[in-house]
Amino acid sequence: MDGGSLEAILHSKKTRYEVLDEILKFHIPEDNLREQFENNVNLFININSVYNTLYNDKTIEIFKTLIQDNTFRIAADLADMCGHYRRYFVTRHRLYVTIYLYYSFEKSQYHLNLDPMYKDEYYRKRLANSDYTKVHDVFMRNLQAFNILAPYLPHVYCIDGGSILEPFVAPEFLIQNFNLQNQYNMILSNDTPDLQYVLKYPYTYVMRIKQQKSILISESIQTELSSSKYLADESKTMLYDMMFERFFNLIIAICGFKSYNIEGALPNNGIVRTVKILEKLNSEGKINFITTDVDLVIEELIKANFLPESSPELIKRNLKLLNASEVFRNLSLADTNKLTSNIIDRVDKEALGTINSKYFARFPVILSNIMYGEDY
C-alpha cells in the first residue's frame, strides 16, 4: 500500500460539501431556532468509529513506513477534518462550530464489571494482535500529538475516555454536562449505539461518514438497522418511529450486538424478527409503544414464547451495557472532573503556528480552515 492509499482513507473522512448540502438541506435550523442554538452547531466526532477503517490488513505495510518516518500525518488529518467541517458550516450556513472529539482504547471498567467479554474481539485485534499493534502504536502516537495541538485550536476539545468513558457514551456525557439537550448537535459516527441520541434529543443527528455516500440519520432509524425491505415499508414509518423511540435499546439488547461481543437472548435472532413480534403484540393490545414499560414488554414476549423464561436477566444486563443514560448515571464526580479537565482553551495563534511548524512540518495543518469564522 502506498502513501496515496492512506491519503484516500484519510480523505474519505471529509464528506464533500456538495454531499453535505444534499443530506443537510432539511436539517439546517430555521431563523427562529438560531437564537436558541446561539448560531452554533456542536460537532461530536467518535474517533474510534470514524477511523476504524485504519485497522485492516491493507494498512499494515503503510503503518510500518509511518513508524520509520516518524510523521504525524493522521494527527494533521484529524485537525484538517475539524477545519473541513467548520469551514462548511461557517461559509454555507453562517453557523459557528464547537467540536468535541473523543476516543478510548482502554477497556471500560463499568462494562467489564457487567460482562467480562465486552468488546473482547475489538481489544484483542488492537492490543494483542502483533500486526495490528503496530498500526495501533502509530495511531496512538498521532493521538498524543493531536492532544498537544487541540488546546490551541479554537473551540476544539479532545477527550481520552480511558477506562472511564466508552466512546458511544461521550455524547451523553457532553450533552448532560454542558446542557446541550436542546441544542443543534451532529454526531459523526458509524456505530449503531450512537443512534439512541437521535431518538432522545430533538435536534440531534448522526452522520455516517462515507465521503460521497455519507448519510444523515434523523428521526427514522429502522432502515439503518437492517437492509430488509420489511422495515422500509413507508406505510409503517410512524409505527416504527414510535417503536424505536421507546424500545430501541430493548430491541438491541434482545438481539445482542456482535461488534461489542454482547450476547443476544436468542441465537440467530435478528432485528426484523424482533420487530415483527413487537408489532404483533402492539396490534393485539398487549403492549403499547407509548406507555408500556420494558419489564412488561419482556413479560409479554415470554408469554408469546418468543423469549425463554431465563432471558430477563441477560436482557437487563445488556440494557445496562448499551443504554448511554444508564452508563452516564454511574459516573462518579471524580470521573466527571477528570474528563472535563480535558476541555480547556489555550487559543494562541503564535503558539499554534510554532506547534504546526515543529510537529507537522511534512504534513502541516491547514490553519486557515480550522480558524475560519473565529476571531483570534
Contacts in CASP RR format, 6 or more apart in sequence:
PFRMAT RR
TARGET T0000
AUTHOR 0000-0000-0000
METHOD contacts of the structure
MODEL  1
MDGGSLEAILHSKKTRYEVLDEILKFHIPEDNLREQFENNVNLFININSV
YNTLYNDKTIEIFKTLIQDNTFRIAADLADMCGHYRRYFVTRHRLYVTIY
LYYSFEKSQYHLNLDPMYKDEYYRKRLANSDYTKVHDVFMRNLQAFNILA
PYLPHVYCIDGGSILEPFVAPEFLIQNFNLQNQYNMILSNDTPDLQYVLK
YPYTYVMRIKQQKSILISESIQTELSSSKYLADESKTMLYDMMFERFFNL
IIAICGFKSYNIEGALPNNGIVRTVKILEKLNSEGKINFITTDVDLVIEE
LIKANFLPESSPELIKRNLKLLNASEVFRNLSLADTNKLTSNIIDRVDKE
ALGTINSKYFARFPVILSNIMYGEDY
1 58 0 8 1.000
1 59 0 8 1.000
1 61 0 8 1.000
1 62 0 8 1.000
2 62 0 8 1.000
3 62 0 8 1.000
3 65 0 8 1.000
5 58 0 8 1.000
5 62 0 8 1.000
6 59 0 8 1.000
6 62 0 8 1.000
6 73 0 8 1.000
9 53 0 8 1.000
9 54 0 8 1.000
9 59 0 8 1.000
10 73 0 8 1.000
10 74 0 8 1.000
10 77 0 8 1.000
11 211 0 8 1.000
12 53 0 8 1.000
12 209 0 8 1.000
12 210 0 8 1.000
12 211 0 8 1.000
13 50 0 8 1.000
13 51 0 8 1.000
13 77 0 8 1.000
13 81 0 8 1.000
13 209 0 8 1.000
13 211 0 8 1.000
14 80 0 8 1.000
14 81 0 8 1.000
14 84 0 8 1.000
14 85 0 8 1.000
14 211 0 8 1.000
15 207 0 8 1.000
15 209 0 8 1.000
15 210 0 8 1.000
15 211 0 8 1.000
15 212 0 8 1.000
15 214 0 8 1.000
16 211 0 8 1.000
16 212 0 8 1.000
17 88 0 8 1.000
17 92 0 8 1.000
19 211 0 8 1.000
19 212 0 8 1.000
19 213 0 8 1.000
19 214 0 8 1.000
20 88 0 8 1.000
20 92 0 8 1.000
20 214 0 8 1.000
21 92 0 8 1.000
23 207 0 8 1.000
23 214 0 8 1.000
23 215 0 8 1.000
23 216 0 8 1.000
24 216 0 8 1.000
27 205 0 8 1.000
27 216 0 8 1.000
27 218 0 8 1.000
28 93 0 8 1.000
28 95 0 8 1.000
29 37 0 8 1.000
29 95 0 8 1.000
29 184 0 8 1.000
29 203 0 8 1.000
33 184 0 8 1.000
33 203 0 8 1.000
36 182 0 8 1.000
36 183 0 8 1.000
37 95 0 8 1.000
37 183 0 8 1.000
37 184 0 8 1.000
37 203 0 8 1.000
38 96 0 8 1.000
38 183 0 8 1.000
39 94 0 8 1.000
39 95 0 8 1.000
39 96 0 8 1.000
40 95 0 8 1.000
40 96 0 8 1.000
40 97 0 8 1.000
40 98 0 8 1.000
40 183 0 8 1.000
40 184 0 8 1.000
41 89 0 8 1.000
41 95 0 8 1.000
41 96 0 8 1.000
41 97 0 8 1.000
41 98 0 8 1.000
41 184 0 8 1.000
41 185 0 8 1.000
41 186 0 8 1.000
42 98 0 8 1.000
42 100 0 8 1.000
42 174 0 8 1.000
42 180 0 8 1.000
42 183 0 8 1.000
42 184 0 8 1.000
42 185 0 8 1.000
42 186 0 8 1.000
43 82 0 8 1.000
43 85 0 8 1.000
43 86 0 8 1.000
43 97 0 8 1.000
43 98 0 8 1.000
43 99 0 8 1.000
43 100 0 8 1.000
43 186 0 8 1.000
43 188 0 8 1.000
44 100 0 8 1.000
44 102 0 8 1.000
44 170 0 8 1.000
44 171 0 8 1.000
44 174 0 8 1.000
44 185 0 8 1.000
44 186 0 8 1.000
44 187 0 8 1.000
44 188 0 8 1.000
44 189 0 8 1.000
45 81 0 8 1.000
45 82 0 8 1.000
45 99 0 8 1.000
45 100 0 8 1.000
45 101 0 8 1.000
45 102 0 8 1.000
45 188 0 8 1.000
45 189 0 8 1.000
46 102 0 8 1.000
46 103 0 8 1.000
46 167 0 8 1.000
46 168 0 8 1.000
46 170 0 8 1.000
46 187 0 8 1.000
46 188 0 8 1.000
46 189 0 8 1.000
46 191 0 8 1.000
46 194 0 8 1.000
47 78 0 8 1.000
47 101 0 8 1.000
47 102 0 8 1.000
47 103 0 8 1.000
47 143 0 8 1.000
47 167 0 8 1.000
48 103 0 8 1.000
48 104 0 8 1.000
48 105 0 8 1.000
48 167 0 8 1.000
48 191 0 8 1.000
49 167 0 8 1.000
49 188 0 8 1.000
49 189 0 8 1.000
49 190 0 8 1.000
49 191 0 8 1.000
49 194 0 8 1.000
50 188 0 8 1.000
50 189 0 8 1.000
50 190 0 8 1.000
50 209 0 8 1.000
51 74 0 8 1.000
51 139 0 8 1.000
52 190 0 8 1.000
54 63 0 8 1.000
54 74 0 8 1.000
54 135 0 8 1.000
54 139 0 8 1.000
55 125 0 8 1.000
55 126 0 8 1.000
55 132 0 8 1.000
55 135 0 8 1.000
55 136 0 8 1.000
57 131 0 8 1.000
59 135 0 8 1.000
60 131 0 8 1.000
60 132 0 8 1.000
60 134 0 8 1.000
60 135 0 8 1.000
63 134 0 8 1.000
63 135 0 8 1.000
63 138 0 8 1.000
64 134 0 8 1.000
66 73 0 8 1.000
66 74 0 8 1.000
66 138 0 8 1.000
67 134 0 8 1.000
67 137 0 8 1.000
67 138 0 8 1.000
69 362 0 8 1.000
71 362 0 8 1.000
71 363 0 8 1.000
72 141 0 8 1.000
72 142 0 8 1.000
72 145 0 8 1.000
72 146 0 8 1.000
72 359 0 8 1.000
72 360 0 8 1.000
72 363 0 8 1.000
73 142 0 8 1.000
73 362 0 8 1.000
73 363 0 8 1.000
74 138 0 8 1.000
74 139 0 8 1.000
74 142 0 8 1.000
75 142 0 8 1.000
75 143 0 8 1.000
75 145 0 8 1.000
75 146 0 8 1.000
75 149 0 8 1.000
75 359 0 8 1.000
75 360 0 8 1.000
76 360 0 8 1.000
76 363 0 8 1.000
76 364 0 8 1.000
76 365 0 8 1.000
77 363 0 8 1.000
78 101 0 8 1.000
78 142 0 8 1.000
78 146 0 8 1.000
79 146 0 8 1.000
79 149 0 8 1.000
79 150 0 8 1.000
79 153 0 8 1.000
79 156 0 8 1.000
79 365 0 8 1.000
79 370 0 8 1.000
80 365 0 8 1.000
80 366 0 8 1.000
80 369 0 8 1.000
80 370 0 8 1.000
82 99 0 8 1.000
82 101 0 8 1.000
82 153 0 8 1.000
82 156 0 8 1.000
82 370 0 8 1.000
83 366 0 8 1.000
83 369 0 8 1.000
83 370 0 8 1.000
83 372 0 8 1.000
84 369 0 8 1.000
85 97 0 8 1.000
85 99 0 8 1.000
85 188 0 8 1.000
86 97 0 8 1.000
86 99 0 8 1.000
86 369 0 8 1.000
86 370 0 8 1.000
86 372 0 8 1.000
86 373 0 8 1.000
87 369 0 8 1.000
87 372 0 8 1.000
89 95 0 8 1.000
89 96 0 8 1.000
89 97 0 8 1.000
90 96 0 8 1.000
90 97 0 8 1.000
90 372 0 8 1.000
90 373 0 8 1.000
91 372 0 8 1.000
95 184 0 8 1.000
96 155 0 8 1.000
96 373 0 8 1.000
97 155 0 8 1.000
98 155 0 8 1.000
98 157 0 8 1.000
99 155 0 8 1.000
99 156 0 8 1.000
99 157 0 8 1.000
100 157 0 8 1.000
100 158 0 8 1.000
100 159 0 8 1.000
100 170 0 8 1.000
100 174 0 8 1.000
100 343 0 8 1.000
101 146 0 8 1.000
101 150 0 8 1.000
101 156 0 8 1.000
101 157 0 8 1.000
101 158 0 8 1.000
101 159 0 8 1.000
102 158 0 8 1.000
102 159 0 8 1.000
102 160 0 8 1.000
102 161 0 8 1.000
102 165 0 8 1.000
102 167 0 8 1.000
102 170 0 8 1.000
102 174 0 8 1.000
103 143 0 8 1.000
103 158 0 8 1.000
103 159 0 8 1.000
103 160 0 8 1.000
103 161 0 8 1.000
103 167 0 8 1.000
104 160 0 8 1.000
104 161 0 8 1.000
104 162 0 8 1.000
104 163 0 8 1.000
104 164 0 8 1.000
104 165 0 8 1.000
104 166 0 8 1.000
104 167 0 8 1.000
105 126 0 8 1.000
105 127 0 8 1.000
105 136 0 8 1.000
105 140 0 8 1.000
105 162 0 8 1.000
106 161 0 8 1.000
106 162 0 8 1.000
106 163 0 8 1.000
107 118 0 8 1.000
107 119 0 8 1.000
107 123 0 8 1.000
107 163 0 8 1.000
108 118 0 8 1.000
108 119 0 8 1.000
108 163 0 8 1.000
108 164 0 8 1.000
108 165 0 8 1.000
108 166 0 8 1.000
109 163 0 8 1.000
109 164 0 8 1.000
110 164 0 8 1.000
110 166 0 8 1.000
110 327 0 8 1.000
110 330 0 8 1.000
111 118 0 8 1.000
111 119 0 8 1.000
111 166 0 8 1.000
111 321 0 8 1.000
111 327 0 8 1.000
112 118 0 8 1.000
114 317 0 8 1.000
114 320 0 8 1.000
114 321 0 8 1.000
115 261 0 8 1.000
115 262 0 8 1.000
115 317 0 8 1.000
115 321 0 8 1.000
117 261 0 8 1.000
117 263 0 8 1.000
118 260 0 8 1.000
118 261 0 8 1.000
118 262 0 8 1.000
118 321 0 8 1.000
119 260 0 8 1.000
119 261 0 8 1.000
120 261 0 8 1.000
121 261 0 8 1.000
122 259 0 8 1.000
122 260 0 8 1.000
122 261 0 8 1.000
125 132 0 8 1.000
126 132 0 8 1.000
126 133 0 8 1.000
126 135 0 8 1.000
126 136 0 8 1.000
127 133 0 8 1.000
127 136 0 8 1.000
143 158 0 8 1.000
143 160 0 8 1.000
145 359 0 8 1.000
145 360 0 8 1.000
146 158 0 8 1.000
147 158 0 8 1.000
147 160 0 8 1.000
148 355 0 8 1.000
148 359 0 8 1.000
149 352 0 8 1.000
149 355 0 8 1.000
149 356 0 8 1.000
149 359 0 8 1.000
149 360 0 8 1.000
149 365 0 8 1.000
150 156 0 8 1.000
150 157 0 8 1.000
150 158 0 8 1.000
151 344 0 8 1.000
151 345 0 8 1.000
151 346 0 8 1.000
152 346 0 8 1.000
152 347 0 8 1.000
152 348 0 8 1.000
152 351 0 8 1.000
152 352 0 8 1.000
152 355 0 8 1.000
153 347 0 8 1.000
153 352 0 8 1.000
153 370 0 8 1.000
154 345 0 8 1.000
154 347 0 8 1.000
154 370 0 8 1.000
154 371 0 8 1.000
154 374 0 8 1.000
154 376 0 8 1.000
155 345 0 8 1.000
155 374 0 8 1.000
156 370 0 8 1.000
157 342 0 8 1.000
157 343 0 8 1.000
157 344 0 8 1.000
158 342 0 8 1.000
159 165 0 8 1.000
159 170 0 8 1.000
159 339 0 8 1.000
159 342 0 8 1.000
159 343 0 8 1.000
160 342 0 8 1.000
161 167 0 8 1.000
161 170 0 8 1.000
161 339 0 8 1.000
164 331 0 8 1.000
164 335 0 8 1.000
164 338 0 8 1.000
164 339 0 8 1.000
165 173 0 8 1.000
165 331 0 8 1.000
165 335 0 8 1.000
165 339 0 8 1.000
166 327 0 8 1.000
167 191 0 8 1.000
168 189 0 8 1.000
168 191 0 8 1.000
168 193 0 8 1.000
168 194 0 8 1.000
168 324 0 8 1.000
169 324 0 8 1.000
169 327 0 8 1.000
169 328 0 8 1.000
171 185 0 8 1.000
171 187 0 8 1.000
171 194 0 8 1.000
171 197 0 8 1.000
171 204 0 8 1.000
171 324 0 8 1.000
172 197 0 8 1.000
172 324 0 8 1.000
172 325 0 8 1.000
172 327 0 8 1.000
172 328 0 8 1.000
173 328 0 8 1.000
173 331 0 8 1.000
173 336 0 8 1.000
173 339 0 8 1.000
174 180 0 8 1.000
175 181 0 8 1.000
175 185 0 8 1.000
175 197 0 8 1.000
175 201 0 8 1.000
175 204 0 8 1.000
176 328 0 8 1.000
177 336 0 8 1.000
177 340 0 8 1.000
181 201 0 8 1.000
182 201 0 8 1.000
182 202 0 8 1.000
182 203 0 8 1.000
183 203 0 8 1.000
184 203 0 8 1.000
185 197 0 8 1.000
185 201 0 8 1.000
185 203 0 8 1.000
185 204 0 8 1.000
185 205 0 8 1.000
186 204 0 8 1.000
186 205 0 8 1.000
186 206 0 8 1.000
186 207 0 8 1.000
187 194 0 8 1.000
187 197 0 8 1.000
187 204 0 8 1.000
187 205 0 8 1.000
187 206 0 8 1.000
187 207 0 8 1.000
188 207 0 8 1.000
188 209 0 8 1.000
189 206 0 8 1.000
189 207 0 8 1.000
189 208 0 8 1.000
189 209 0 8 1.000
190 208 0 8 1.000
190 209 0 8 1.000
190 210 0 8 1.000
191 259 0 8 1.000
192 224 0 8 1.000
192 225 0 8 1.000
192 252 0 8 1.000
192 257 0 8 1.000
192 259 0 8 1.000
193 252 0 8 1.000
193 257 0 8 1.000
193 260 0 8 1.000
193 322 0 8 1.000
193 324 0 8 1.000
194 206 0 8 1.000
195 206 0 8 1.000
195 217 0 8 1.000
195 221 0 8 1.000
195 224 0 8 1.000
195 225 0 8 1.000
195 248 0 8 1.000
196 248 0 8 1.000
196 249 0 8 1.000
196 322 0 8 1.000
196 323 0 8 1.000
196 324 0 8 1.000
197 204 0 8 1.000
197 206 0 8 1.000
197 324 0 8 1.000
198 204 0 8 1.000
198 205 0 8 1.000
198 206 0 8 1.000
198 217 0 8 1.000
198 218 0 8 1.000
198 219 0 8 1.000
198 221 0 8 1.000
199 219 0 8 1.000
199 221 0 8 1.000
199 244 0 8 1.000
199 245 0 8 1.000
199 248 0 8 1.000
200 325 0 8 1.000
205 216 0 8 1.000
205 217 0 8 1.000
205 218 0 8 1.000
206 216 0 8 1.000
206 217 0 8 1.000
207 214 0 8 1.000
207 215 0 8 1.000
207 216 0 8 1.000
207 217 0 8 1.000
208 214 0 8 1.000
208 215 0 8 1.000
208 216 0 8 1.000
208 217 0 8 1.000
208 224 0 8 1.000
217 224 0 8 1.000
219 241 0 8 1.000
220 237 0 8 1.000
220 240 0 8 1.000
220 241 0 8 1.000
221 244 0 8 1.000
221 248 0 8 1.000
222 231 0 8 1.000
222 232 0 8 1.000
222 240 0 8 1.000
222 241 0 8 1.000
222 244 0 8 1.000
222 275 0 8 1.000
223 231 0 8 1.000
223 232 0 8 1.000
225 231 0 8 1.000
225 251 0 8 1.000
225 271 0 8 1.000
226 270 0 8 1.000
226 271 0 8 1.000
226 272 0 8 1.000
228 271 0 8 1.000
228 272 0 8 1.000
230 272 0 8 1.000
230 275 0 8 1.000
230 276 0 8 1.000
231 240 0 8 1.000
231 271 0 8 1.000
231 272 0 8 1.000
231 275 0 8 1.000
239 279 0 8 1.000
239 282 0 8 1.000
239 289 0 8 1.000
240 275 0 8 1.000
242 289 0 8 1.000
242 290 0 8 1.000
243 251 0 8 1.000
243 275 0 8 1.000
243 278 0 8 1.000
243 279 0 8 1.000
243 282 0 8 1.000
243 289 0 8 1.000
244 251 0 8 1.000
245 289 0 8 1.000
246 289 0 8 1.000
246 290 0 8 1.000
246 292 0 8 1.000
247 278 0 8 1.000
247 289 0 8 1.000
247 294 0 8 1.000
247 297 0 8 1.000
249 319 0 8 1.000
249 322 0 8 1.000
249 323 0 8 1.000
250 294 0 8 1.000
250 297 0 8 1.000
250 298 0 8 1.000
250 315 0 8 1.000
250 319 0 8 1.000
251 271 0 8 1.000
251 274 0 8 1.000
251 275 0 8 1.000
251 278 0 8 1.000
252 318 0 8 1.000
252 322 0 8 1.000
253 262 0 8 1.000
253 264 0 8 1.000
253 265 0 8 1.000
253 315 0 8 1.000
253 316 0 8 1.000
253 318 0 8 1.000
253 319 0 8 1.000
253 321 0 8 1.000
253 322 0 8 1.000
254 264 0 8 1.000
254 265 0 8 1.000
254 266 0 8 1.000
254 269 0 8 1.000
254 274 0 8 1.000
254 301 0 8 1.000
254 307 0 8 1.000
254 311 0 8 1.000
254 315 0 8 1.000
254 318 0 8 1.000
255 264 0 8 1.000
255 265 0 8 1.000
255 269 0 8 1.000
255 270 0 8 1.000
255 271 0 8 1.000
255 274 0 8 1.000
256 262 0 8 1.000
256 263 0 8 1.000
256 264 0 8 1.000
256 265 0 8 1.000
256 318 0 8 1.000
257 318 0 8 1.000
257 322 0 8 1.000
260 321 0 8 1.000
260 322 0 8 1.000
262 318 0 8 1.000
262 321 0 8 1.000
262 322 0 8 1.000
263 314 0 8 1.000
263 318 0 8 1.000
264 314 0 8 1.000
264 318 0 8 1.000
265 307 0 8 1.000
265 308 0 8 1.000
265 311 0 8 1.000
265 314 0 8 1.000
265 315 0 8 1.000
265 318 0 8 1.000
266 306 0 8 1.000
266 307 0 8 1.000
266 308 0 8 1.000
266 311 0 8 1.000
277 301 0 8 1.000
277 304 0 8 1.000
277 306 0 8 1.000
278 287 0 8 1.000
278 289 0 8 1.000
278 297 0 8 1.000
278 301 0 8 1.000
280 304 0 8 1.000
281 287 0 8 1.000
281 297 0 8 1.000
281 300 0 8 1.000
281 301 0 8 1.000
281 304 0 8 1.000
282 288 0 8 1.000
282 289 0 8 1.000
286 300 0 8 1.000
287 296 0 8 1.000
287 297 0 8 1.000
287 300 0 8 1.000
294 319 0 8 1.000
295 312 0 8 1.000
298 307 0 8 1.000
298 311 0 8 1.000
298 312 0 8 1.000
298 315 0 8 1.000
301 307 0 8 1.000
302 308 0 8 1.000
302 309 0 8 1.000
302 311 0 8 1.000
302 312 0 8 1.000
307 315 0 8 1.000
319 326 0 8 1.000
320 326 0 8 1.000
320 327 0 8 1.000
331 339 0 8 1.000
347 374 0 8 1.000
347 376 0 8 1.000
349 371 0 8 1.000
349 376 0 8 1.000
352 367 0 8 1.000
353 367 0 8 1.000
356 364 0 8 1.000
356 365 0 8 1.000
356 367 0 8 1.000
357 364 0 8 1.000
END
